[in-house]
Amino acid sequence: MLRILLVCSGNTCRSPMAETLLKAKINESGLADKVQVLSAGLYAAGEMQASNGAMAAMRRRGLDLSLHRSRQVLPDFVQAADLVLTMTVSHKRMLVAAVPEFASKVYTLAEYAGDENDVVDPFGGNDEVYECCALEIEHLLDKAWQKIVDYAGKI
């Protein structure tokens, strides 16, 4: 089973949206038995709900984030993951500095998708800001999807 860890700052906006969107793609593709997804935050303050904006953006897609609770990235999460996708270059640098032995499996989501841009934090923004963030994450996941499927096929 391919294990993917998605990482942002607080695990209340970007990484929970990415987790929810990626799980939906996995389920729609019949790969739930081949790919497992978890999200966490570098600065997560334990067990916070997803932000209202993130929940609203997912609701507009028929997805539910209401049961999400934030969790802090632990070295064990990084070790257990086959692939770690961060939302920014800064997140990647922090993770690699904290657990350098796992640097080879840490990428930004954009980097893994063949793009360059960080996924900007929508925290505190209005619905339009969250919607733009969700669209960006969807776009990057779409671009990375075949690589994820191929990777899952090798495990």
C-alpha positions as a Markdown table, in Angstrom:
| # | Residue | x | y | z |
|---|---|---|---|---|
| 1 | Met | 0.0 | 0.0 | 0.0 |
| 2 | Leu | 1.2 | 3.5 | -0.9 |
| 3 | Arg | 1.2 | 5.8 | 2.1 |
| 4 | Ile | 1.0 | 9.5 | 1.4 |
| 5 | Leu | 1.5 | 12.2 | 4.0 |
| 6 | Leu | 0.3 | 15.8 | 3.1 |
| 7 | Val | 1.8 | 18.6 | 5.2 |
| 8 | Cys | 1.0 | 22.3 | 5.8 |
| 9 | Ser | 1.3 | 24.6 | 8.7 |
| 10 | Gly | -1.7 | 24.1 | 11.0 |
| 11 | Asn | -3.5 | 21.2 | 9.4 |
| 12 | Thr | -6.7 | 23.1 | 9.3 |
| 13 | Cys | -6.8 | 24.4 | 5.7 |
| 14 | Arg | -4.6 | 23.3 | 2.9 |
| 15 | Ser | -3.5 | 19.7 | 3.9 |
| 16 | Pro | -7.0 | 18.7 | 5.1 |
| 17 | Met | -8.4 | 19.9 | 1.8 |
| 18 | Ala | -5.7 | 18.1 | -0.1 |
| 19 | Glu | -6.3 | 14.9 | 1.9 |
| 20 | Thr | -10.0 | 15.1 | 1.3 |
| 21 | Leu | -9.6 | 15.8 | -2.4 |
| 22 | Leu | -7.0 | 13.1 | -2.9 |
| 23 | Lys | -9.1 | 10.5 | -1.0 |
| 24 | Ala | -12.1 | 11.3 | -3.2 |
| 25 | Lys | -9.9 | 10.7 | -6.4 |
| 26 | Ile | -8.6 | 7.5 | -4.9 |
| 27 | Asn | -12.1 | 6.2 | -4.0 |
| 28 | Glu | -13.5 | 7.2 | -7.4 |
| 29 | Ser | -10.7 | 5.3 | -9.1 |
| 30 | Gly | -11.1 | 2.2 | -7.0 |
| 31 | Leu | -7.7 | 2.5 | -5.5 |
| 32 | Ala | -8.7 | 2.7 | -1.8 |
| 33 | Asp | -7.0 | -0.7 | -1.1 |
| 34 | Lys | -3.8 | 0.6 | -2.7 |
| 35 | Val | -3.3 | 4.2 | -1.4 |
| 36 | Gln | -3.6 | 5.6 | 2.1 |
| 37 | Val | -3.6 | 9.3 | 2.8 |
| 38 | Leu | -3.0 | 11.2 | 6.0 |
| 39 | Ser | -2.5 | 15.0 | 6.6 |
| 40 | Ala | -0.7 | 16.8 | 9.4 |
| 41 | Gly | 0.7 | 20.2 | 10.2 |
| 42 | Leu | 4.1 | 21.5 | 11.3 |
| 43 | Tyr | 2.5 | 23.8 | 13.8 |
| 44 | Ala | -0.7 | 22.0 | 14.5 |
| 45 | Ala | -2.3 | 22.7 | 17.8 |
| 46 | Gly | -3.9 | 19.4 | 18.7 |
| 47 | Glu | -7.3 | 18.4 | 17.5 |
| 48 | Met | -8.6 | 21.6 | 15.9 |
| 49 | Gln | -11.5 | 21.4 | 13.4 |
| 50 | Ala | -10.8 | 22.3 | 9.8 |
| 51 | Ser | -11.4 | 26.0 | 9.1 |
| 52 | Asn | -14.9 | 27.1 | 8.1 |
| 53 | Gly | -13.5 | 28.2 | 4.7 |
| 54 | Ala | -12.0 | 24.8 | 4.1 |
| 55 | Met | -15.1 | 23.0 | 5.1 |
| 56 | Ala | -17.2 | 25.3 | 2.9 |
| 57 | Ala | -14.9 | 24.7 | -0.1 |
| 58 | Met | -15.2 | 20.9 | 0.3 |
| 59 | Arg | -19.0 | 21.1 | 0.8 |
| 60 | Arg | -19.3 | 22.8 | -2.5 |
| 61 | Arg | -17.7 | 19.7 | -4.0 |
| 62 | Gly | -19.9 | 17.3 | -2.0 |
| 63 | Leu | -17.1 | 16.4 | 0.4 |
| 64 | Asp | -17.2 | 16.5 | 4.2 |
| 65 | Leu | -14.4 | 17.8 | 6.4 |
| 66 | Ser | -16.5 | 18.1 | 9.5 |
| 67 | Leu | -14.8 | 15.2 | 11.3 |
| 68 | His | -11.3 | 16.4 | 10.6 |
| 69 | Arg | -9.1 | 17.1 | 13.6 |
| 70 | Ser | -5.7 | 18.6 | 13.2 |
| 71 | Arg | -2.6 | 16.7 | 14.1 |
| 72 | Gln | 1.0 | 17.6 | 14.4 |
| 73 | Val | 3.6 | 16.1 | 12.1 |
| 74 | Leu | 5.5 | 13.4 | 14.0 |
| 75 | Pro | 8.8 | 11.8 | 12.8 |
| 76 | Asp | 6.9 | 8.5 | 12.8 |
| 77 | Phe | 4.4 | 9.8 | 10.2 |
| 78 | Val | 7.2 | 10.8 | 7.9 |
| 79 | Gln | 9.0 | 7.5 | 8.4 |
| 80 | Ala | 5.8 | 5.5 | 7.7 |
| 81 | Ala | 5.0 | 7.5 | 4.6 |
| 82 | Asp | 6.2 | 6.4 | 1.2 |
| 83 | Leu | 5.6 | 9.9 | -0.2 |
| 84 | Val | 5.4 | 13.3 | 1.7 |
| 85 | Leu | 3.9 | 16.2 | -0.1 |
| 86 | Thr | 4.2 | 19.7 | 1.5 |
| 87 | Met | 2.3 | 22.8 | 0.5 |
| 88 | Thr | 5.3 | 25.1 | 0.4 |
| 89 | Val | 9.1 | 25.0 | -0.1 |
| 90 | Ser | 9.4 | 26.3 | 3.5 |
| 91 | His | 7.4 | 23.3 | 4.8 |
| 92 | Lys | 9.7 | 21.0 | 2.8 |
| 93 | Arg | 12.8 | 22.6 | 4.1 |
| 94 | Met | 11.6 | 22.3 | 7.7 |
| 95 | Leu | 10.7 | 18.6 | 7.4 |
| 96 | Val | 14.0 | 17.8 | 5.7 |
| 97 | Ala | 15.9 | 19.6 | 8.4 |
| 98 | Ala | 14.0 | 17.7 | 11.1 |
| 99 | Val | 14.3 | 14.3 | 9.6 |
| 100 | Pro | 17.1 | 14.5 | 7.0 |
| 101 | Glu | 17.2 | 10.7 | 6.6 |
| 102 | Phe | 13.8 | 10.8 | 4.8 |
| 103 | Ala | 14.6 | 13.8 | 2.5 |
| 104 | Ser | 14.4 | 11.6 | -0.6 |
| 105 | Lys | 10.6 | 11.1 | -0.2 |
| 106 | Val | 9.7 | 14.8 | 0.6 |
| 107 | Tyr | 8.5 | 17.0 | -2.2 |
| 108 | Thr | 6.3 | 20.0 | -2.5 |
| 109 | Leu | 2.9 | 19.2 | -4.0 |
| 110 | Ala | 3.7 | 21.5 | -6.9 |
| 111 | Glu | 7.2 | 20.0 | -7.4 |
| 112 | Tyr | 5.7 | 16.5 | -7.5 |
| 113 | Ala | 3.1 | 17.8 | -10.0 |
| 114 | Gly | 5.8 | 19.3 | -12.2 |
| 115 | Asp | 5.0 | 22.8 | -11.2 |
| 116 | Glu | 6.8 | 25.5 | -9.2 |
| 117 | Asn | 4.3 | 27.5 | -7.1 |
| 118 | Asp | 3.7 | 27.1 | -3.4 |
| 119 | Val | 0.1 | 26.6 | -2.3 |
| 120 | Val | -0.7 | 29.8 | -0.5 |
| 121 | Asp | -2.3 | 29.7 | 2.9 |
| 122 | Pro | -5.9 | 30.8 | 2.7 |
| 123 | Phe | -6.2 | 31.0 | 6.6 |
| 124 | Gly | -8.3 | 34.0 | 7.5 |
| 125 | Gly | -9.4 | 34.6 | 3.9 |
| 126 | Asn | -13.0 | 34.8 | 2.6 |
| 127 | Asp | -14.7 | 32.0 | 0.6 |
| 128 | Glu | -13.2 | 33.2 | -2.6 |
| 129 | Val | -9.7 | 32.8 | -1.2 |
| 130 | Tyr | -10.5 | 29.3 | 0.0 |
| 131 | Glu | -12.0 | 28.4 | -3.3 |
| 132 | Cys | -8.9 | 29.6 | -5.2 |
| 133 | Cys | -6.8 | 27.5 | -2.8 |
| 134 | Ala | -9.0 | 24.4 | -3.3 |
| 135 | Leu | -8.9 | 24.9 | -7.1 |
| 136 | Glu | -5.1 | 25.1 | -7.0 |
| 137 | Ile | -4.8 | 21.9 | -4.9 |
| 138 | Glu | -7.2 | 20.1 | -7.3 |
| 139 | His | -5.1 | 21.2 | -10.3 |
| 140 | Leu | -1.9 | 20.0 | -8.7 |
| 141 | Leu | -3.4 | 16.7 | -7.7 |
| 142 | Asp | -4.7 | 16.2 | -11.2 |
| 143 | Lys | -1.2 | 16.9 | -12.6 |
| 144 | Ala | 0.4 | 14.5 | -10.1 |
| 145 | Trp | -2.3 | 11.8 | -10.3 |
| 146 | Gln | -0.7 | 9.6 | -12.9 |
| 147 | Lys | 2.6 | 9.6 | -10.9 |
| 148 | Ile | 0.6 | 8.6 | -7.8 |
| 149 | Val | -1.2 | 5.8 | -9.6 |
| 150 | Asp | 2.1 | 4.6 | -11.1 |
| 151 | Tyr | 3.8 | 4.7 | -7.7 |
| 152 | Ala | 0.9 | 2.8 | -6.1 |
| 153 | Gly | 1.3 | 0.1 | -8.8 |
| 154 | Lys | 4.9 | -0.5 | -7.8 |
| 155 | Ile | 4.2 | -1.2 | -4.2 |
